[in-house]
């Protein structure tokens, strides 16, 4: 079931719909709003469009770093199990 959540991002109200819980949707939009707020606090001449683009770049950067971290952890776990003779076989 799709959830509808009223949120505020960069001072504007939006209705966000998604399959996730309202709490999760709020968590995601709070994250985006925080990133935008950080950028606009540090650059008062930044337009809303510029802030949105830079926020998207920052979120993509966070995503790729998280993916790299997860891949590294999987590699380390694999090495640990190989060295310890684990793995359930």
SEDREN-940037 format. One line per 2 residues: number of its first residue (from 1); their letters; for each residue x, y, z of N, C-alpha, C. Coordinates in nm, 3 decimals, m for minus. Each point is the difference from the previous one (the first is absolute). Layout:
BEGIN
NUM = A = X:Y:Z:X:Y:Z:X:Y:Z  ...
***
This chain:
BEGIN
1 = XX = 0.084:m0.118:0.000:m0.084:0.118:0.000:0.088:0.124:0.000  m0.030:0.095:m0.086:0.078:0.122:m0.006:m0.035:0.091:0.117
3 = XX = 0.103:0.056:0.058:m0.015:0.094:0.110:0.018:0.142:m0.054  m0.077:0.093:0.051:0.013:0.142:m0.032:0.049:0.071:0.124
5 = XX = 0.108:0.077:m0.016:0.057:0.070:0.113:0.025:0.145:m0.039  m0.048:0.091:0.082:0.026:0.142:m0.020:0.134:0.033:0.064
7 = XX = 0.091:0.058:m0.079:0.133:0.032:0.049:0.035:0.143:m0.039  0.104:0.051:0.064:0.052:0.133:m0.034:0.147:m0.017:m0.037
9 = XX = 0.034:0.046:m0.119:0.138:m0.003:m0.046:0.033:0.141:m0.049  0.106:0.057:0.055:0.044:0.135:m0.035:m0.114:0.101:0.014
11 = XX = m0.079:m0.018:0.104:m0.107:0.094:0.029:m0.126:m0.016:m0.083  m0.004:m0.099:m0.088:m0.119:m0.023:m0.083:m0.065:m0.132:0.039
13 = XX = m0.133:0.001:m0.003:m0.075:m0.122:0.033:m0.015:m0.087:m0.124  0.019:m0.130:0.021:m0.016:m0.099:m0.106:m0.081:m0.117:0.053
15 = XX = m0.071:m0.066:m0.088:m0.064:m0.126:0.033:0.081:m0.109:m0.068  0.054:m0.089:0.081:0.085:m0.108:m0.050:m0.079:m0.130:0.015
17 = XX = 0.000:m0.080:m0.107:m0.068:m0.129:0.004:0.102:m0.111:m0.017  m0.019:m0.108:0.074:0.090:m0.112:m0.012:m0.057:m0.123:0.067
19 = XX = 0.062:m0.113:m0.025:m0.044:m0.126:0.058:0.054:m0.020:0.142  0.096:0.081:0.039:0.061:m0.013:0.132:m0.090:0.067:0.105
21 = XX = 0.037:m0.022:0.126:m0.076:0.058:0.111:0.014:0.152:0.000  m0.098:0.070:0.057:0.011:0.146:0.012:0.127:0.042:0.075
23 = XX = 0.039:m0.078:0.099:0.120:0.032:0.077:0.125:m0.007:m0.088  0.005:m0.101:m0.085:0.114:m0.014:m0.090:0.003:0.114:m0.102
25 = XX = m0.114:0.031:m0.057:m0.008:0.111:m0.097:0.044:0.130:0.066  m0.044:0.022:0.124:0.040:0.122:0.072:0.150:0.000:0.026
27 = XX = 0.055:m0.115:0.034:0.144:m0.012:0.025:0.079:0.037:m0.126  m0.044:m0.051:m0.115:0.068:0.027:m0.127:m0.008:0.149:m0.034
29 = XX = m0.119:0.057:0.012:m0.016:0.141:m0.035:0.071:0.092:0.100  0.006:m0.041:0.125:0.077:0.078:0.099:0.148:0.000:m0.038
31 = XX = 0.049:m0.112:m0.049:0.140:m0.011:m0.042:0.027:0.096:m0.116  m0.087:m0.002:m0.100:0.014:0.089:m0.116:m0.009:0.146:0.045
33 = XX = m0.097:0.030:0.084:m0.015:0.137:0.049:0.124:0.045:0.077  0.056:m0.087:0.079:0.122:0.034:0.075:0.117:0.030:m0.092
35 = XX = 0.013:m0.080:m0.105:0.108:0.025:m0.097:m0.020:0.135:m0.068  m0.124:0.028:m0.040:m0.028:0.128:m0.067:0.025:0.117:0.096
37 = XX = m0.043:m0.017:0.124:0.018:0.106:0.099:0.147:0.029:0.023  0.081:m0.104:0.008:0.144:0.016:0.020:0.061:0.080:m0.116
39 = XX = m0.040:m0.033:m0.122:0.053:0.070:m0.117:m0.043:0.146:m0.004  m0.126:0.025:0.028:m0.049:0.139:m0.007:0.051:0.083:0.118
41 = XX = 0.023:m0.064:0.114:0.057:0.073:0.115:0.142:0.047:m0.031  0.072:m0.081:m0.079:0.138:0.033:m0.033:0.014:0.088:m0.123
43 = XX = m0.107:0.018:m0.077:0.004:0.081:m0.120:m0.136:0.067:m0.019  m0.013:0.121:0.051:m0.128:0.071:m0.003:m0.041:0.044:m0.139
45 = XX = 0.091:m0.002:m0.096:m0.033:0.040:m0.136:m0.044:m0.118:m0.087  0.000:m0.118:0.056:m0.037:m0.121:m0.074:m0.150:0.000:m0.029
47 = XX = m0.035:m0.022:m0.127:m0.141:m0.007:m0.037:m0.059:m0.134:0.046  m0.132:m0.009:0.001:m0.066:m0.125:0.036:0.040:m0.111:m0.097
49 = XX = 0.009:0.033:m0.128:0.040:m0.099:m0.100:0.144:m0.044:0.024  0.088:0.093:0.027:0.139:m0.034:0.028:0.012:m0.086:0.124
51 = XX = m0.077:0.034:0.104:0.002:m0.079:0.123:m0.051:m0.141:m0.026  m0.102:m0.013:m0.085:m0.055:m0.132:m0.031:0.103:m0.085:m0.075
53 = XX = 0.069:0.061:m0.095:0.100:m0.074:m0.077:0.116:m0.041:0.090  0.050:0.091:0.082:0.110:m0.034:0.090:m0.042:m0.103:0.104
55 = XX = m0.125:0.007:0.045:m0.051:m0.100:0.094:m0.003:m0.137:m0.067  m0.046:m0.005:m0.124:m0.003:m0.127:m0.072:0.141:m0.058:m0.014
57 = XX = 0.096:0.086:m0.029:0.139:m0.045:m0.011:0.050:m0.053:0.135  m0.030:0.071:0.107:0.041:m0.044:0.134:m0.063:m0.133:0.037
59 = XX = m0.129:m0.017:m0.030:m0.069:m0.125:0.033:0.057:m0.114:m0.083  0.029:0.025:m0.129:0.062:m0.104:m0.084:0.137:m0.037:0.055
61 = XX = 0.076:0.099:0.045:0.131:m0.026:0.060:m0.015:m0.088:0.124  m0.096:0.033:0.086:m0.026:m0.082:0.119:m0.035:m0.142:m0.040
63 = XX = m0.083:m0.015:m0.103:m0.042:m0.132:m0.046:0.120:m0.083:m0.047  0.083:0.058:m0.086:0.113:m0.075:m0.053:0.102:m0.033:0.109
65 = XX = 0.020:0.089:0.094:0.091:m0.031:0.111:m0.056:m0.112:0.086  m0.131:m0.001:0.021:m0.063:m0.107:0.077:0.012:m0.134:m0.073
67 = XX = m0.019:0.003:m0.132:0.016:m0.121:m0.080:0.142:m0.053:0.010  0.099:0.090:m0.008:0.140:m0.042:0.013:0.028:m0.060:0.137
69 = XX = m0.054:0.062:0.103:0.018:m0.050:0.137:m0.063:m0.138:0.014  m0.120:m0.018:m0.053:m0.067:m0.130:0.008:0.081:m0.106:m0.076
71 = XX = 0.051:0.034:m0.117:0.080:m0.095:m0.078:0.127:m0.038:0.077  0.064:0.098:0.061:0.120:m0.028:0.080:m0.032:m0.091:0.118
73 = XX = m0.112:0.024:0.066:m0.039:m0.085:0.113:m0.029:m0.142:m0.045  m0.067:m0.015:m0.116:m0.026:m0.134:m0.052:0.132:m0.072:m0.030
75 = XX = 0.095:0.071:m0.058:0.131:m0.058:m0.029:0.070:m0.043:0.129  m0.002:0.087:0.100:0.064:m0.033:0.128:m0.067:m0.119:0.066
77 = XX = m0.133:m0.007:m0.005:m0.070:m0.115:0.058:0.035:m0.128:m0.075  0.007:0.009:m0.132:0.038:m0.116:m0.079:0.139:m0.048:0.037
79 = XX = 0.093:0.093:0.014:0.137:m0.035:0.040:0.002:m0.062:0.139  m0.076:0.055:0.091:m0.007:m0.052:0.136:m0.049:m0.145:m0.001
81 = XX = m0.108:m0.026:m0.074:m0.054:m0.136:m0.004:0.094:m0.097:m0.070  0.068:0.046:m0.102:0.098:m0.088:m0.069:0.116:m0.035:0.094
83 = XX = 0.048:0.101:0.074:0.114:m0.022:0.089:m0.038:m0.084:0.122  m0.125:0.014:0.046:m0.040:m0.071:0.120:m0.060:m0.137:m0.031
85 = XX = m0.013:m0.030:m0.129:m0.057:m0.130:m0.038:m0.150:m0.002:0.016  m0.061:0.115:0.018:m0.145:0.009:0.016:m0.071:m0.007:m0.132
87 = XX = m0.123:0.038:m0.001:m0.078:0.001:m0.122:m0.106:m0.109:m0.003  m0.002:m0.084:0.100:m0.105:m0.100:0.010:0.011:m0.118:m0.094
89 = X = 0.115:m0.020:m0.065:0.015:m0.114:m0.091:0.090:m0.105:0.059
***
